Amino acid sequence: MLVLFVVLTLAMLACALMAFRAKQLIVSALWLAGCSAILSILMYLLGAFAVAVIELSVGAGLVTVLFVFAISIAGDETVEVKSIIPRPIALIVSLVSIVLLAFMTISSLVSLPATTEASFSEVLWQQRGLDMLVQSGLLFAAVVGMLALLSEAKVPAKEKQAVPAKEPQASQPAVKPAATTATRAAHATHEVKA
């Protein structure tokens, strides 16, 4: 069992590292989804069934869909930004964090009491039924929101046929508007008198 935990932890760290190293944002989002899925497996094996289900549905599912949607809207352009934290300090802090995480995980596995595991469906539908309904509602709302953002506005047929008037260009003289009926009548009276 300890070997399985170590393998899953290493796989999760590999996914996280690949998410950092990926050159395209969409690939990075997919690596993060893999990391979240492996994390949910680890949580389930550690006995946190509800947290594992939430992590899988929200972390690997909804968040990944939102990342992909945001990347498709914003574009996948890379921007070279100089890091605020020097690289050696960032590496040291990352390694210390990994060592502490590994120490806490392994020490908790050694003192882990034997528990009876409930089946996935029992945990999902009997113990966490209300949570699943709320998550399903949130997922449905996210999908409807994305469809609303991606849908095209429907233009009525009258507006499609109407051709907008062209504005005069700077190089062409503007055309004077036609005379009104009052000025035509004044000119006609003036011509009759003469």
N, C-alpha and C positions, 0 to 999 in steps of 0.2 A: 504494500500500500504506500509506503514511503517513497518507493521508486516512482510510482505513478504521480504523486504530488510533485516530486522533483522534475519529472519530465514535463508535466503540465505547466509548472512555473517557468521552466526554461523556454517552453514553446511560447508562453505569454510574453516573456521578455524579448524573445526573438521577434514576435509580431510588433511589439512596441518599438524596437530598434529599427525595424524595416519601415514603420510608419514615419520615423524621424528621417530616415535616409532616402525615402521616396522623392523623386524629382517632381512628380505630378500630384496635385492635391487629391484627385479622385482615387488614385492608388493608395495614398496615405489614409484616406477615409476607410477604404476597404481593409487595410491592415489593422486599423483601430477597431473595426467591427470584429475581426478575428480575435484580437486581444480581449475584447469584451466578452465574446462567446466563451473563450477559454477560462476567463475569470469566473463566469457564471457556472461552469463545470466544477471549478475548484470550490466555489462556495457551496454548491450542492453536495459535493463529497465531504465537505467539512460540517455539514448538518444545517446550514442556513438555507433551508429550502425556499422560503418566501423571498429572501434577498436574491437568490439565484434566479428565480423566475422573473423578478422585476428587472434584474440586470440584463437578462437575455432579451426580454421584450422591449425594454426601453433603451438600454445601452447599446445592444447590438442591432436592434430593429429600428426603432423610431429615430434615434439620434443619427444613425447611418443614413437613413432616408433623407433627413433634414440636411445633413452635410452634402450629400450628392445633389440635392435640389439647390442648395445655396451655391455650390460650385458651378452648377450648370447655368445659374442666373448670372453670377458675378464673373465667370470665366476662370480659366486655369493659367493665369499669367503669374510667373514667378518674379518676385521683387528681391533684389539683393539688398539686404539691410545688415549693417554692421551690428554685431552682438554687443549688448551693454556689459554682460558678464564675460570676463576673460575665459578662454577655453579651458585652461588648466583648473581653474576654480570650479567651473561647471562639471568637469569630469570627476573631480574629487567629491563634490557634493552628490553626484549621481552614484558613484561607487559606494559611498557611505550609506546612502539610502538603500541600495540593493543589498548590501551586507546586512543592514538592520532588518530589512524585510525578510530575508532568508533566515536570519536567526530567529525572529519571532514566529515565522511559519513553522520551522522545524521544531522549535521548543514547544509549540502548541500541539504538534502532532504526537510528540512523545507522551504528553500528559493527557491526551484525548481519551475520555472515557468511552466505553463501548455503548453505542446507542442502537436502537432498532430503527432501521430506515423505513420510512413510509414510501409508498410508491409515488411516482411523479404525478399521476392523475389524482390520487387522493390529496396530495398537498395542493395541487393546482385548483381543483374544483370544490373540495370540501372545506379545507382550512382557509384558503385564500380566495374564495368565490367573489366576495365584494371587491377586493383589490383587482381581480381580473376583469370585472365588469367596468370599473373605473378606467383601467388601462385600455380596455377595448374602446371605450368612449373617447378617450384621448387620442388613440390611434385613428379612429374614424374621423374625429375632428381635424386631425393633421392632414389626412388624405383629402378631405373635402376642402380644406383651406388651400392645399397645393393645387387642387383642380381648379379652384376659383382663381388663383393667381395665374395659372397657365392658360386658362380659357381666353379665347379672343372675344372682344366686345362685339356684339351683333349690331350691325348698322342697318337701320331701316332702308327699304328699297328706294324711298324718295331721296334720301341723302346720298345714296350711291350714284343715282343718275344726275344729281345736280353737279354742274361743273363750276368750280370756283372762278370768280372773275379775276382776270390777270391784272396785276398792278403794273403801271407804266414803269419802264426801266429808266435808269438815270440818264442814259444817252438819248432817249426819245423824249420829245416834248409832250407834256400832258395835254390831253384833248379837253377842250373847254366843254362844259356841260351844255346841253341844248337849252335854248331860251325858254323861259316859262311862258305860260299863256298871257300873263299880265304884261310882260315886256313885248310880246308879239302884238298885243292889242294896242299898246302905246305907239309902236312903230307904224302900225296900220293907220292909226288916227293921224299921225304926223304926216304920212304920205298922202292922205286924203286932203288935208289942209293945203298941202303944197301943190 
